[in-house]
Amino acid sequence: MSNHKISIASLLILNVLNTFGQGKTPISKPLVSHIYTADPSAHVFNGKIYIYPSHDIDAGTKEDDEGGHFDMKDYRILSMDSPTSKVKDNGVALDIKNVKWAGRQMWAPDAAYKNGTYFLYFPAKDKEDIFRIGVATSKSPIGPFKAEPEPIKGTYSIDPAVFKDSDENHYMYFGGIWGGQLQRWKDNQYQGKTDNPKKGEVARLPRIAKLSADMKSLVEEAKEVKIIDEKGNLFMENNNDKRFFEAAWVHKYKGKYYLSYSTGDTHNICYAIGDNPYGPFTYKGIVLKPVLGWTNHHSIVDFKGKTYLYYHDTEISGKTHLRNVKATELKYNIDGTIQTLESFK
Ligand code: FUB
């Protein structure tokens, strides 16, 4: 082999090593590669899997500390007959130009179903650049969705996750710090622009509120969801490998409530267990270790007796804001704890 060939070969190898994070290979493959997708909220409706992701695009917006480069403008829903079958992209389900109150940045959505209607919950910045959460409805799980003219009163920040309890009540969890603006809210009142939470402070907590019978409003003021350690203490901001940052998700397993979330700047998906939807939730460990890219965001869904983790990384693009959704099986130990997933093999 000539020197020239060797150097091309070593460049290629280096490229592969970089792409796969110091020579490691991700545990699963992107579900789609024709568009960038992230923050997958997966649900089983009518026996099929529907994934409600963010639709990442390169909008040309400069990267900043507030996540301005995550400048998404619409939602597209993915569907599949089973976790291993072909993935269908069902086209644009909601475009920001059809949401009267929204200014920019359609971030991580979620969905729910009740009485013949599908509900898409989504965060976006309003015309004053403050994150709010909106709702849109459709008779089909893939849309098109029609947005309500105003955001849901009493909601703020990002990452809505709607949990349906066994008694049919629905609860919305929401919130995310830093660019997600949760630190700007105290007692549900907007405090204006503030600094990011500081190391010596008690960590900010996700919010919960019960949804109304028509699923379009909150029936109560949002409350903080306490995440505590084994001694009953709240985490401080400097416990940033365990404290809540964004991406709350709640699921139920054997009568217990599991709250999982991203730790943001330490890039874990962690979880905590509670006895009711409001908590407190006691910290138990890591669901998914850091993936390629800065953000880590997931959902957990059961399908035909198995549990699946939907998540994303940046395997295809290598760029923080251009992500691709993935899925892998999630397993429990006999005591109900979750078996931690490495994101690389
Ligand atoms: O996709 C934009 C934001 O990135 C989400 O809302 C966060 O959870 C993070 O994944």
Boltz pocket constraint, residues with backbone or C-beta under 6 A from the ligand:
constraints:
  - pocket:
      binder: B
      contacts: [[A, 38], [A, 39], [A, 54], [A, 70], [A, 106], [A, 107], [A, 108], [A, 158], [A, 159], [A, 176], [A, 246], [A, 247], [A, 295], [A, 296], [A, 297]]
      max_distance: 6.0
